[in-house]
Amino acid sequence: MHLNRRAMLTGLLACPVCAGLARAEGAAPHWAYEGHGGADDWGKLDSKFQACAVGSEQSPIDLKKATKADVGALKIDWVPEANKILNNGHTIQLNVAGASSAKLDGENFVLKQYHFHTPSEHALEGARTDMEAHFVHANAAGKLAVVGVLMKAGAAHKGFAAIMAAAPKAEGEAALTAAIDPKSFLPKGKARFRYEGSLTTPPCSEIVDWNVFEQPIEVAEKDIRTFVGLFPMNARPLQAVGRRFLLKGGI
């Protein structure tokens, strides 16, 4: 019954990979993180957003009380690329040409884009870090595998510094002049959490296999401040874990 319900919601609410992060064409309702159209209102804004209010496998969550288990094989094959950088009004997003991919349990997922949130959307034992990066992959059937990387202030990160230096200050697109290696965002520690969840933005479709690394990476505080200057807060409130399994293990 649980699996059937998830399949039904997937069919009703599946969307293009970036639909939850980019402004939809046409008369899509405006949504925000706070105030009018904020996270508490998402489910009321459009019938396509109903999972935001009624879904039982929503994201993000507090990563606590995880069960130690085999979390499956995750093989990341990301390549350096001079991406297009998009300010879509909700985040800074890097669109990927398609040469990067990841294999999860032997199944291939193509990296479509990665983007950032402040503070982190997932929490570790109730505490959120300064930021979080989401690497969004899709398979041929439209299911998503998202790799989450927590970020905190510390040593400078060359790639993130380059992204923030080039990021548009208003909605629009810019191009990087040099390639960035997305693998540079991976932490040295390979322990990760895995659970079934959703997009963290409307339409909150429950089609995501989440894989969040436990160890944060460090980025320069000045680059965090630059991001916060553009997006003071773009993190959804924590959602109930409910009856889901939250697993923790090595890569």
ZIUR-V803840 format. One record per residue. RES is the residue in three letters. NEAR is the number of other ideal C-beta (glycine too) atoms within 12 Angstrom. Layout:
res:RES near:NEAR
res:RES near:NEAR
This chain:
res:MET near:9
res:HIS near:16
res:LEU near:12
res:ASN near:10
res:ARG near:20
res:ARG near:29
res:ALA near:19
res:MET near:21
res:LEU near:32
res:THR near:29
res:GLY near:18
res:LEU near:22
res:LEU near:35
res:ALA near:28
res:CYS near:32
res:PRO near:21
res:VAL near:35
res:CYS near:28
res:ALA near:32
res:GLY near:42
res:LEU near:37
res:ALA near:29
res:ARG near:25
res:ALA near:25
res:GLU near:9
res:GLY near:8
res:ALA near:10
res:ALA near:22
res:PRO near:22
res:HIS near:20
res:TRP near:36
res:ALA near:24
res:TYR near:29
res:GLU near:18
res:GLY near:13
res:HIS near:15
res:GLY near:22
res:GLY near:23
res:ALA near:32
res:ASP near:18
res:ASP near:21
res:TRP near:37
res:GLY near:25
res:LYS near:20
res:LEU near:27
res:ASP near:26
res:SER near:18
res:LYS near:29
res:PHE near:34
res:GLN near:24
res:ALA near:39
res:CYS near:39
res:ALA near:24
res:VAL near:22
res:GLY near:35
res:SER near:25
res:GLU near:37
res:GLN near:42
res:SER near:47
res:PRO near:41
res:ILE near:38
res:ASP near:25
res:LEU near:38
res:LYS near:19
res:LYS near:18
res:ALA near:26
res:THR near:18
res:LYS near:17
res:ALA near:17
res:ASP near:15
res:VAL near:29
res:GLY near:22
res:ALA near:19
res:LEU near:36
res:LYS near:21
res:ILE near:31
res:ASP near:20
res:TRP near:35
res:VAL near:22
res:PRO near:22
res:GLU near:26
res:ALA near:24
res:ASN near:37
res:LYS near:26
res:ILE near:36
res:LEU near:32
res:ASN near:32
res:ASN near:31
res:GLY near:24
res:HIS near:35
res:THR near:40
res:ILE near:45
res:GLN near:40
res:LEU near:45
res:ASN near:29
res:VAL near:35
res:ALA near:20
res:GLY near:19
res:ALA near:17
res:SER near:34
res:SER near:28
res:ALA near:37
res:LYS near:24
res:LEU near:33
res:ASP near:19
res:GLY near:12
res:GLU near:22
res:ASN near:22
res:PHE near:36
res:VAL near:29
res:LEU near:38
res:LYS near:37
res:GLN near:38
res:TYR near:42
res:HIS near:45
res:PHE near:48
res:HIS near:39
res:THR near:35
res:PRO near:32
res:SER near:37
res:GLU near:45
res:HIS near:46
res:ALA near:29
res:LEU near:31
res:GLU near:17
res:GLY near:14
res:ALA near:17
res:ARG near:28
res:THR near:37
res:ASP near:32
res:MET near:44
res:GLU near:42
res:ALA near:43
res:HIS near:48
res:PHE near:41
res:VAL near:43
res:HIS near:40
res:ALA near:35
res:ASN near:25
res:ALA near:11
res:ALA near:15
res:GLY near:22
res:LYS near:30
res:LEU near:42
res:ALA near:38
res:VAL near:48
res:VAL near:44
res:GLY near:48
res:VAL near:44
res:LEU near:42
res:MET near:41
res:LYS near:29
res:ALA near:25
res:GLY near:21
res:ALA near:17
res:ALA near:20
res:HIS near:34
res:LYS near:22
res:GLY near:36
res:PHE near:40
res:ALA near:26
res:ALA near:30
res:ILE near:45
res:MET near:37
res:ALA near:24
res:ALA near:28
res:ALA near:34
res:PRO near:24
res:LYS near:17
res:ALA near:13
res:GLU near:20
res:GLY near:19
res:GLU near:20
res:ALA near:25
res:ALA near:21
res:LEU near:29
res:THR near:14
res:ALA near:17
res:ALA near:24
res:ILE near:33
res:ASP near:24
res:PRO near:40
res:LYS near:24
res:SER near:27
res:PHE near:38
res:LEU near:31
res:PRO near:29
res:LYS near:16
res:GLY near:16
res:LYS near:22
res:ALA near:26
res:ARG near:39
res:PHE near:45
res:ARG near:38
res:TYR near:38
res:GLU near:35
res:GLY near:43
res:SER near:44
res:LEU near:45
res:THR near:44
res:THR near:45
res:PRO near:41
res:PRO near:37
res:CYS near:40
res:SER near:38
res:GLU near:41
res:ILE near:40
res:VAL near:48
res:ASP near:37
res:TRP near:44
res:ASN near:45
res:VAL near:44
res:PHE near:39
res:GLU near:32
res:GLN near:24
res:PRO near:35
res:ILE near:35
res:GLU near:27
res:VAL near:37
res:ALA near:27
res:GLU near:22
res:LYS near:19
res:ASP near:34
res:ILE near:33
res:ARG near:19
res:THR near:27
res:PHE near:37
res:VAL near:23
res:GLY near:17
res:LEU near:29
res:PHE near:31
res:PRO near:18
res:MET near:26
res:ASN near:35
res:ALA near:36
res:ARG near:39
res:PRO near:24
res:LEU near:26
res:GLN near:32
res:ALA near:18
res:VAL near:28
res:GLY near:20
res:ARG near:14
res:ARG near:29
res:PHE near:23
res:LEU near:32
res:LEU near:27
res:LYS near:28
res:GLY near:23
res:GLY near:21
res:ILE near:27
